[in-house]
Amino acid sequence: MTLWLAIVLVALISIGFKAAGPVLLGDREMPPRLAGVIALLAPALLAGLVLTEVTGPAWSGVDWTLCAGLAAIAVTYALRVPALAAIVCGVVVTAALRFLI
């Protein structure tokens, strides 16, 4: 439940940041540096959430099958596979490794 609460909070904060630009600037152009920060904030927060879930409490519960699934996602996404297909590939790799063990 805590993870879902964190995901919802990150989404709301991201939406808030994205809405703050037009509200504060009106019809003026947003500075490029600010737009870059806003664009990179959500992926950075999501990466932090994924890292804490993979490593477990106090960095003691690293699940190597999950790491292999994440690596499969990264490789397929780098090969320009659509995001949903890359995620499905990672799920299949993780499930297959857990089934074989």
C-alpha positions in Angstrom: 0.0 0.0 0.0 2.9 2.4 0.8 4.3 1.9 -2.7 1.0 2.8 -4.4 0.7 5.9 -2.2 4.2 6.9 -3.2 3.4 6.4 -6.9 0.3 8.5 -6.6 2.2 11.2 -4.7 4.9 11.3 -7.4 2.3 11.5 -10.1 0.5 14.4 -8.4 3.8 16.2 -7.8 4.7 15.7 -11.4 1.4 17.0 -12.6 1.7 20.0 -10.2 5.1 20.9 -11.6 3.9 20.6 -15.2 0.8 22.7 -14.4 2.9 25.4 -12.5 4.7 26.5 -15.7 1.6 27.6 -17.6 0.0 29.0 -14.5 3.0 31.1 -13.5 4.2 32.1 -16.9 0.9 32.6 -18.7 1.4 33.0 -22.4 5.2 33.6 -22.0 7.7 30.9 -23.0 9.1 28.7 -20.2 12.9 29.0 -19.7 14.7 26.0 -21.3 16.5 25.1 -18.1 13.2 24.9 -16.1 11.6 22.8 -18.8 14.5 20.4 -18.7 14.3 20.0 -14.9 10.6 19.4 -15.0 10.9 16.9 -17.8 13.6 14.9 -15.9 12.0 15.0 -12.5 9.5 12.2 -12.9 11.9 9.7 -14.4 14.4 10.4 -11.7 11.8 9.8 -9.0 10.5 6.7 -10.7 14.1 5.3 -10.9 14.5 5.9 -7.2 11.3 4.0 -6.4 12.3 1.1 -8.6 15.8 1.0 -7.0 14.4 0.9 -3.5 11.9 -1.9 -4.5 14.6 -4.0 -6.1 17.1 -3.7 -3.3 14.7 -4.3 -0.5 14.8 -2.9 3.1 18.3 -1.6 4.0 19.7 -2.8 0.7 19.6 -6.4 1.9 17.1 -8.2 -0.3 18.4 -7.9 -3.8 16.4 -10.2 -6.1 18.6 -11.2 -9.0 15.7 -12.5 -11.0 14.1 -9.0 -10.8 17.5 -7.5 -11.8 17.6 -9.7 -14.8 14.1 -8.7 -15.8 15.0 -5.0 -15.5 18.1 -5.6 -17.6 15.9 -7.3 -20.2 13.7 -4.2 -20.2 16.6 -1.9 -20.6 18.1 -3.9 -23.5 14.9 -4.3 -25.4 14.0 -0.6 -24.9 17.5 0.4 -26.1 16.9 -1.7 -29.2 13.9 0.6 -29.9 11.2 -1.9 -28.9 8.0 -0.2 -27.8 7.8 0.4 -24.1 4.9 -2.0 -23.4 6.6 -4.8 -25.3 9.8 -4.2 -23.4 8.0 -4.4 -20.1 6.3 -7.6 -21.2 9.7 -9.0 -22.1 11.0 -8.1 -18.7 8.1 -9.8 -17.0 8.5 -12.9 -19.0 12.2 -13.1 -18.2 11.6 -12.6 -14.5 8.8 -15.2 -14.4 10.8 -17.7 -16.4 13.8 -17.4 -14.1 11.7 -17.7 -11.0 9.9 -20.7 -12.5 13.2 -22.4 -13.3 14.6 -21.9 -9.8 
